[in-house]
């Protein structure tokens, strides 16, 4: 197993289907709420990527070796194939006719597999790689103000899959860069290029940084920035005497627990899936990081930068809260819990079943 391009790992069958099955179960076990990308869409994409869906048309999946998640090429493959299949199905013979010809030539066997795959894709709800919505929360024409909720679901440049939700208010009289357009009735909102550019540019930053950067825009008041992040994921899958694993796993607080489990792994696959939340908001009661992989921004600021940081925080009186939960194979549960406690965190750790 090797990197085939920058941060890109090719996971071949049958290991890729084992990995996709474990990842799907981990996402279901994590009990994700609306802070995170929609689970049903993720289930659809992971199912479409598996060999049981495409019947051997592909030899595996590509992963981002930093996050342990399917990369952009893999995420977009079912979306592109669904569009192709919608047009192609009208030109195919029916399934029974193609199945009857499977043994005559390889081309008929491939066409039969494609038809089944294309028909399945039409029934699945797939995860977007880049979905952006603006919802109007409140319109106050007498004061030239409007409040919006901005939602972004995105496969991030770091390889993580995330959802960003921003609640903000903008006052029209001082718009220098209008972020949201309202229709003539003031009822339907849509994001401008300025808004999309701002959110996309800073989506990979933590909620605190995004909160502060949005306030740099004149006339904007931010109430809440919330991020739900899938990843990083670790796995180790036995195959032909070796263990296939993520090639760029980072050293973090869980490294000792992972290494200990790998040493006694045997022929059982391992997975450590993590799901993080990151909130900067006016109504957060306690500023804290309960995320063993991501300390607060203030914890890493050098003394020469602290004065500017303190000034910014005094100007924008919000608090930050970070959290992370894990879904791990049973042999990792105790070790991960102990690793979290050792760094002052108390995290949910769910066992991966099946």
C-alpha positions, 0 to 999 in steps of 0.5 A, a space after each residue: 500500500 502506498 501513496 499514489 498522489 499527494 495525500 492520496 491513498 488507493 484502497 483496493 478490494 476487498 479491503 475497501 469494502 471492509 473499510 466502507 462497511 466499518 465507516 458506515 457503521 461508525 457513522 451510524 453508531 456516532 448518533 450524529 445530530 444536525 450539527 454534522 453533515 446529514 447521515 442519510 446522505 453519507 450512508 448513500 455515498 458509502 453504499 454506492 462506493 462499495 463493490 456490492 453496489 458497482 459489481 466490480 466496475 471499480 477496483 477500490 476507493 481513493 482516500 485522503 491519507 490525512 483524514 482517513 476519509 474518501 477523497 474528492 474523487 471518491 465522493 464525486 464518483 457516485 454523483 457523476 455516475 448517477 448523472 451519466 446513468 440517468 441518461 444512459 438507462 434509456 439506451 440499455 436493454 432490460 436487465 433480464 436480456 443483458 443477464 441472458 447475454 452475460 456469458 457471451 462476451 465481457 461487454 455484456 457482463 459489464 453492461 449488465 453490471 452497469 445497468 444494476 449500478 445505475 438503477 441503484 444510484 437513482 434510488 440513493 440520496 448522495 452526500 454533496 461535496 459542496 452544498 451552500 444554503 442561506 435561510 432567512 430567520 428574521 427581516 426588519 425592514 423598518 431598521 434595515 436589518 435582516 438575520 440569516 442562517 448560513 449552512 455549508 456542507 463541504 469536503 474540506 481542503 484538509 480532507 475532513 467532511 464538515 458542516 458549518 452553520 453561521 447565524 448572523 445579522 446584517 444592517 443594510 445601511 452600512 453594507 459595504 460588501 452585501 452578504 445576502 440578497 433578499 427577493 423583492 418581497 423580503 422573504 427569500 434569501 440567497 448568498 452573494 459571491 462575497 458571502 460564499 467567498 468569505 465562508 469558503 475561504 475560512 471554512 477550514 478555520 476553527 469556529 473562533 477564527 471564523 467568528 472573528 473574521 466575519 466581524 471584520 465585515 462592516 455592518 455584520 453581527 455574528 451570533 453563532 458559528 458552529 462546525 460539525 466535523 467528521 474525521 480523522 479516521 484510523 483503521 487497520 485491516 488485515 489482508 494477505 498477511 499485512 495490515 492496511 492502515 491510513 498512511 498519514 495518521 497524526 500523533 495525538 493524545 490517542 496514539 498510545 491507545 492505538 499503538 497498544 491495540 495494534 500490537 495485539 490486533 491479530 486478524 481482527 480489523 481496528 477502527 477509531 473514528 472521531 466526530 468533533 463539534 466546535 462552537 463560538 457563540 454569544 450564548 455558550 456558558 463555559 469556555 472549554 475544549 473537551 476535545 483531546 485532539 484540538 485545544 482552544 486557540 488561546 492555549 497556543 497563542 504566543 505572548 507577543 500575540 496575546 495582547 491583540 487576541 485579548 483586544 479582539 475578545 473584548 470587542 466580541 464577547 463570545 465563548 468557545 466550546 469544543 468537543 469530540 466523540 469517538 466510535 472505536 472497535 471494542 478493544 480500543 474503548 478503555 484505552 481511548 477513554 483513559 487517553 482522554 481522561 489523561 489530558 483532562 477530557 471526558 468524552 463519549 466513546 461508543 463501541 463499533 459493533 458488527 
